[in-house]
Amino acid sequence: MSGKHRIEIWGALRPFADGAPFVLVEAQTIGELFSELSQKYPGMAPQIERGVAVSIDGVIHRDQWDAKLPQGAEIYVMPRLAGG
């Protein structure tokens, strides 16, 4: 069992998480995090499909759904930024 993680929700995504600035989620990986968010907040599912990034202790993960969520880490979910 991994325990609960405090997940900070970036401002633009908060409306899809019932306006919450953060949520508590039990997950071991980014993929499990996305699954939990989609189940608890159905409005998040289309946002996740469109593309979001996850910051774990300041390191941005874009398509690494198997990346581990360490206990005590600072974790943010944010819209994916277009580069160019």
N, C-alpha and C positions, 0 to 999 in steps of 0.2 A: 504494500500500500504506500502511495507516494505522499500522502498528506495534501492539504489544500494549499494552493498558491494564490497570492493576491495578484490579480491581473489588472494593470492600469489600462483603461480604455481611452484612446486618443480622442480628442474633442469631436472630430467629424464622425466618429463611429458611435458616440454615446447615444444618439437617438435610437439606434438599433439595439441597444442594451438597456432599454427602458430608462435612458438618461443617466445611468450610473457612471460615476467617474472611475470606479473599479468594481470588479466582481471576484468572488472566491470560487475557484475551480479545482477539482481534483483530477490531475492529469500528470502523466510522466513525460510525454512528448508534445511537440507542437501539434501533431496530428490529433492526439487525444484532446488537446486544448480546443482545437477547432471543432471537433465533434461535440464536446460539452457545450461550447458557446452556441453552436447551431441548435442543440436540443433545448437549452434553457432560454435562448433568445432567438426564435425563428427568423426574425428580421436580420440577424447577423449572417445567416447562411448565404444569401445572395452577395453580400459584401465579401465574404470569404472566397466565394467562387470567382468573383471579379478580380480578387487579388488583394491580400493584406500582407503586411510584414510584421514580424515579431522581433522585438528587441529584448535580448536577454543580457542583462548587465552591460548594456551599451553596444552589444554586437548585434547587427541586423541580420535576421534570417529571412530569406524570401521563399525559397522552395524546398526547404529542408524539414519536411514534416516529421522526420525521425529524430530531430535534434532534441536532446534531453532538457527538461526543465529542472534545474538544480534547486534544492530546498534553499529558501532565503534569498533567491535571486530577485533582482528588480526586473519585472517583465511588463512590457508594453505591447499592445496590439494597436497597429496604426494602418491607415490606408497606404498602399504601395505607391511610392512616388515615381513618376515617369522620369526617366533620365534622357539625356540627349545632349 
